[in-house]
Amino acid sequence: MSIPTIGDLSQSYVSRLSMSRLGRELTTLGREVTSGLTADVAAHMNGDTAPLAAVERGLDTVSAYQTAIRETRVVAGAAQLSLERAQTRIGDVAADAMKVAGGNLSVSLDTVAAAARQGFSGMVSDLGTSAGGVRLFAGAATDGPALRPAEEIMADLAAATWDLGTADEVDAAIEAYFADGGPFDTNDYLGATQSRAPVRVGPGDAVDFAPRADATEIRAGLKALARIAVLDAGALSGNQSERMALLSSGIEDAVTAGEGLIALQARGGAVEERLELAATRAAAERSGLETARLDMIAIDPFEAATRLEQSQVQLESLYAVTARLSRMSLSDYMR
Amino acid sequence: MSISAALNAAQSGLTAASRAAQTVSSNVANALTPGYGVREVSVSSADLGGVSVDAVTRRSDIALVTERRAADASLAGASTLLSGLESVRDAVGTADAEGSVGARLGDLEARLLEAASRPDSAQRLSAAVGAAGAFVDTLNAAGRTIQEARLTADRGIDAAVGQLNEGLGRIAELNDRIVRLTATGNDANALIDQRHRLVDEISDIVPLKQIERENGRVALITGTGRLLLDGDPVPVTFSGTNGMSAGAALGAPLSGLAVGDRAVDMTNPRSQMAGGRLEALFALRDTVLLAAQARLDTLAFEVGTRFQDAGLGDAAGLFTEAGAPLGATSAPGLAQRLSLSAAVDPGKGGAAWRLRDGLGAGAPGLSGDGTRLSALAETLGRPATPAGTALGTGALSLVALGDALVGAETAAAYGVETDLSRARGRSEALTEAELATGVNTDAEMQKLMQIEQSYAANARVIQVAGSLIDRILEI
């Protein structure tokens, strides 16, 4: 009767197989323990990696939106600051003008006119500010100036008003200068007539706050300052009563223009608030996506460490068994 | 009982013992030879006393061997299929990889959004153009990988068919030699070992069953029942192609397989040549990789047409088919031909600002105008129903389509990976079982001790018989 035996090759084949399997397992587990992430994403997600891809894309987009939000906030903040300064300038001039008109002798008409001229220059240079390389009030032409230098504008205004005799005529001349299609539009405004495009700061969410220097509110502000400033440039010189009349008519204008600028700032404030909201939302979305991503591909470090330990023990036992088996040979005992 | 009969019997015992010792030494020497069948001496009592050696038989469990060959064939098939699918999966990338097709599209969207936030920034515009270029490169490379993998599969079939025919021819020759040796009463076991190894070598191409015929001859049929060798080998024919185009398909102009004078339909999973590497190579060339190419082309077509129809007033889209606007339908291999519009491609004299100012613009426009950039970014994120159905029929954005493609390739490879590990487990178990029927040195040593005893005993009998004869002669 033949007793079944086990071939020598079989034993060595089995131990070689086990050794390579355990070796592979140790490498994989070692990588997983050190990285905390699964080494085989497809197997970890049962072959369906679509959810992970969606999360990864979400993270890409959120970080792009975050960049856009950050930059738009800088631009909107700088524009707000310029508008606020312009509004203060107009307010100061209006207050002084009221004192003069009310007969307060502490301020003279000439002083107010000089202050208005300075305020005009200041406002023009405020409107020329840029934030991070973007000219704020030049519309889509963000790489060029928004307005001509204030001295040149003032010189044109003076030229248009120096020979006029009455306050009403000067008034009309300045109105005409700043009217739509007037010299202000054709000569002074150097930016684009096209506004900067709304910036997308979230899925389906775009913010639009790009006031141009030729916007109605800003134009009104410049006009209000110019009306008083021409007095400093020599308009109606010598005719104190007409000068006074022009100043008085300028006060109302300045107050209205100040209100207009405040309304513009309020719009900017609303946009800043929306940006704030968008930033919060993007941050929340980002952390949500990051958590989801980890949920999908992270492994339990304790489990991985335990399995690593186990594989190591197994491999050591396998070495011991292989060594023992190879010593067990009948030939050794036959001599 | 005569003394000479005793001498004869002892003599036959000595012969049997030396034959057995020879067998043991052969077994021990071949303990590590793969494909070696353990030799056993079969003896019986001789008619006129003594022992006779009937034959030296070769131990082999043919049922087990056939099973193992089938398992090896399916393992070879699965691993061939997997290596093809893995090359595609690696070319389009995986969901967690930075450079996957989906990630490239997502990156393009992000760069466009960032450029729309600062349209005046030359770096942002270049980054967006760079992202578009990287997407095109990834797509082109993936298409070429598929085309190359199909060519490799075709060459693989050619090589496998050559190997199969040569192997069958050599087995037929060995069959003849074994028959001659057996007929003249010689030991043909060494040749049978050799034939066993030859059948092993070709049975991963297509699983083979061995049928015993007279005088040690064998016939070979495939696992699904096609006779390949009975006396003469049946020729297997295939003609390889020299170059592979993306649209090449079975019959136009790719060759099919024929066995004898009959064509075999390799697309049928129960075809007569199914179950091994050959089937996997045909599947790669004619179905699996063609489907991958179709998925890639669908994505390329959608990307091309959606940018073309984005309503931005350009003559052609951001992506072109080798420089020209895309046609109304997609032709195979579009993924390889899709290219970045020369108007923005810095390598072709294009400029990145055209991304902002229009592909046909002659000079840079307003630096702060991000309208077009926003619209381009929106094109990537807007869901629409794709014209082709290879990536599903739902309305998906371009980025989502890219991810769907990546997911499909990963899933295809993963499915085969599972099959492969099952096939490997089966093949390993059966290989182990087959090796267990091989030489066990301890058992052989034990036998050797018995043989030694038997030899000594027979020699003693001769010595005693000799002294008996001497005694008689002394009388």
Interface residues (C-beta under 8 A of the other chain):
Chain A: S2 T5 I6 G7 D8 L9 S10 Y13 V14 L17 V41 A42 A43 G47 D48 T49 A50 L52 A53 A54 E56 R57 D60 T61 S63 A64 Y65 T67 A68 E71 T72 G132 G133 V134 R135 A138 G139 A140 A141 T142 D143 A192 Q194 R196 A197 P198 V199 R200 P203 A206 I297 S329 L330 S331 M334
Chain B: A31 L32 P34 V38 E40 T94 A95 D96 S100 G102 A103 G106 D107 E109 A110 R111 L113 E114 A116 S117 R118 P119 D120 S121 L366 S367 G368 D369 G370 T371 L373 S374 A377 E378 G381 V399 A400 D403 A404 V406 G407 T410 A411 A413 Y414 G415 E417 E428 T431 E432 A433 L435 A436 T437 G438 V439 N440 T441 D442 A443 M445 Q446 M449
